[in-house]
Amino acid sequence: MNRRGFTLIELLVAMGLSMAIIAVLAVLVGRFGEAWAQASGRLVAQTQARVALDQLEADLQGAFVRGDGQPWLAVRLRAHSGDVPLWTDAGEDGRQKPAALSLRQGGGSITGDRFGVGGCWLRFFSAQRMTESSAGLPVAVGYQIVRRRMTGTSEARYYLHRSEVRPVQDGTGAGVWESGYALAASGSSPYMCPGPGNAGAEGDPVTLSSPGALGTLLADSVVDFGVRLYARDGTGGLRLVYPQADVGAEYLAGAREEMPWPAEAELMLRVLTPEGAALLANIEAVPCRAGARPSAYASDAEWWWAVVEQHSRVHVRRVELIARP
């Protein structure tokens, strides 16, 4: 029997081949893990967006209007964080969604637009869905982006926030039925100004503009919320009526001839992937956990948006408004 063993050269060759195979397998496993993480992140972002857009669609399809010259739907772009009531500011030493580079309008597609630090503030009246015990009652609803902490010590994150005003008077204060249907952001509207029985408790009319910590956080990691409104022209086609030339102006649908009631709304949500949310949290942390700003970026705003665009997904939905004035 031949008992000859392996030579040193043969052993070295075998070890080299084994190491090469292990290295290739490690690369393949790493790439598979990255692909899995990216796919999982996209799925999470898509699920968040779908839940929020489903709720928006249900509310908008239940929207109603009367031809009385009142604004039954209103939307305004919030360019600065100071315009947003429920916003935890990062302070001088921190970073947050920057005013610079966050407003960009006029693109052919809504996916390329940016709607300011606070995104769009959308509010309107909608009929609650009818149930066996309740008829469809009018509620005022509002949507906006907020930046807030879930607890006193947690880091601030971005959310799409939904407020809802109770339909009728209850034991604490008036509802929509008693407060009327004027949604303009100025004046003495109970939807804008606090008062007796309307100081900001859950369901109070003033929570539409100053939600405090109330309402529903529909989705987290939402860093932009955009709205385009379309009205019918004389031929039955659709024309863009919002945003208008003055992008900061408030659109009061039905209150003015140049602000007609929309036939369709186009909604846009930009949602971070889990990886993107973690990266942004590191950048915005105080002290910053992401280190110094990379030299490739000329400003913190450019860095912030580069991370967001690389690690987020834009979700769009067109919704037909069934109501007609």
Secondary structure, DSSP 4 states (H G I P E B T S, - for coil): -------HHHHHHHHHHHHHHHHHHHHHHHHHHHHHHHHHHHHHHHHHHHHHHHHHHHHHHTB---SSSS-SEEEEEE-SGGG-SSB----TT---S-STT-EE---SSGGG-EE-TTEEEEEEEEEPPP-SS----EEEEEEEEEEE-SSSSSPPEEEEEEEEE-SS--SS---HHHH-S---SSTT-TTTS-BTTBSS-TT-GGGGT--TT-SEEEEESEEEEEEEEEEE-TTS-EEEEES-SSTTSPEEETTBTTBPPPSEEEEEEEEE-HHHHHHHHHHHSSS-SS-SPPTT-SSHHHHHHHHHHHTEEEEEEEEE-----
